[in-house]
Amino acid sequence: MTRVAIVGTGANGAAIGADLALAGEDVVFVEQWPAHVEAMRADGITVVMPERTINVPVRALHLCEVATLRETFDVALLLVKAYDTRWAAHLIAPYLEPDGLMAGVQNGMTTSVVADVVGRERTIAAVIEITSAMTVPGVVDRHSGPDRSWFAVGAAGGREEVVASLLRHSGAVEVVEEIEATKWMKLVSNATTLATTAIVGTPMVEAASIPAMRELMLRSGREALDATIGLGNPILPIFGLRPDDVSRPDSVVDVLLDTLLAGFVLPHSTTTILQDWAKGRRSEVDDINGHVVRTLRTLGRDAPVNRAVVELAREIEGGTRRPDPSLLDVLLERASVATQ
């Protein structure tokens, strides 16, 4: 039995934690939403999936209770927002075994942040693809169950299998040699879908069905692809695709988008960014689209679509705009002006 701390048990973290608990692992949930912690303590965690619903008793801690721990963990899985990675890693690091492992199972390029805190030798890089949502404390609406979820784990001299074996309870897992390049490919997918569709306030499938919106989404993803290629990274398959599926750079973003929409989301699935905005929360747009803008800038290039996305997202988070289909015209205008 592996002793696991999951720091950040929102929709994805709680779904994975439920799978680990059902598999008999010794799991502790660490969460910052007080009502969610109390709901899990009272009624366990409920995960509603298209094919079935599970309810699992779990041990849940408020952040302030971490300081009372008298135990240590073999593995710490971070499933917080990318911008919360550093403090979350510092929070749980004192309770990680000297030879324990910490993995950021989240969006964004956070591997180096985890390594800064616990050392490269105790860091396992990972990529996640689960579609889920949470609006009610203690209840996850998981749109892609274990048979439709996917992870990548970076090779680490065999130690990666500790984390990979845990994540296999929750989805398919691939161990990859070039994990940072693989994480960049997930960022390409995220830049295509997360903030773009959130800005217009619609589910991903609905947004992508609008020709002008789909083209804008693809342009955003292509800028991200240009960034990773500019860094010297290879184009790698994710989501269970094969190398042949991504052998043509001009069609990679299209393939990733179509694969995501066909295999990992439901017609009503909205992105994590739109869910954050609905809750009045800050999003990860700076860690995704903003990362593309900053990377291309260092390469002497512009990212007009991602820059327009970041600008509008900040206006939404600042309260001067609300997500709405009419913002597609604003996005198109700003991206077009930037390219002239």
Beta strands, then each sheet from edge to edge (+ up, - down):
strand 1: 3-7
strand 2: 26-31
strand 3: 45-48
strand 4: 53-56
strand 5: 59-62
strand 6: 73-78
strand 7: 96-104
strand 8: 123-129
strand 9: 132-133
strand 10: 139-142
strand 11: 150-154
strand 12: 172-176
sheet 1: 5+ 2+ 1+ 6+ 7+ 8+ 11- 12-
sheet 2: 4+ 3- 10- 9+
end
